[in-house]
Amino acid sequence: MALPAITPYPMPSADELPANRVDWKVDPSRAVLLVHDLQNYFLSAYDRDASPVPELLTHVAELKRQAERLGVPVLHTAQPGGQTPEERGLQQDFWGPGLPADEQAAAIAPEIGPAPAETVLTKWKYSGFVRTDLLERLREQGRDQLVITGVYAHIGVLMTACDAWMQDIQAFVVADAVADFSADDHAMALRWAAGKCAVVTTTGAVFGETGGHGDSDGTTDLGGTTAPDHA
């Protein structure tokens, strides 16, 4: 039930991303940047010196710089260490006790650690909306877009994006600023998000003219055709 040892894999490139079902665009006046669970404990499953981690941290740091420049609020989620079985709930059955009661393990990675103006939300479940005031914060600030980065793509990132959709919050999953257990899990998360609840974008495109796929120079490529409706 512990975290798996994650074998290095390449971060997906823009030309590997799925076709988006919708053409939402990020508006800095409507958006919040969410850094999801980028804690040392979760990153410890990786080789920190091998892909996708260096790209992940570099891209999140770049998005934070862009957010500061554009006046986009930045929120972090972080799970607490030393949770009781009651606090863990059913996560205990799937993942065991979770983070140890250790400040270093629970700390957010120093490369993207929260600045003084950035808020850290204590997170308990897969979705960043459950047992937090994330939705209330978005509403209070008049924000209805959520740009999501972090780990793990097919678990908390995807569930948070889906939950955003159910709250009529437009979600944007940054494909090269999330990471997962494997390349297959990463790709699956992006396909599901693009087809069901979010726009899949890249670091170079997310705060550009469109929230679609793009390269590091900010060019975009929505790629493919609109997905069929199987809802």
Buried (B, 14 or more C-beta within 10 A) or exposed (E): EEBEEBEEBEBBEBEBBBBBBBEBBBBBEBBBBBBBBBBBBBBEBBEEEEBBBBBBBBBBBBBBEBBBEBEBBBBBBBBBBEBEEEBBEEBBEEEEBBBEEEEEBBBBBEBBBBEEEBBEBEBBBBBBBEBBEBBEBBEEEEBBBBBBBBBBBBBBBBBBBBBBBEBEBBBBBBBBBBBBBBBEBBBBBBBBBBBBBBBBBBBBBBBBEBBBBBBEEBBBBBBEEEBEEEE
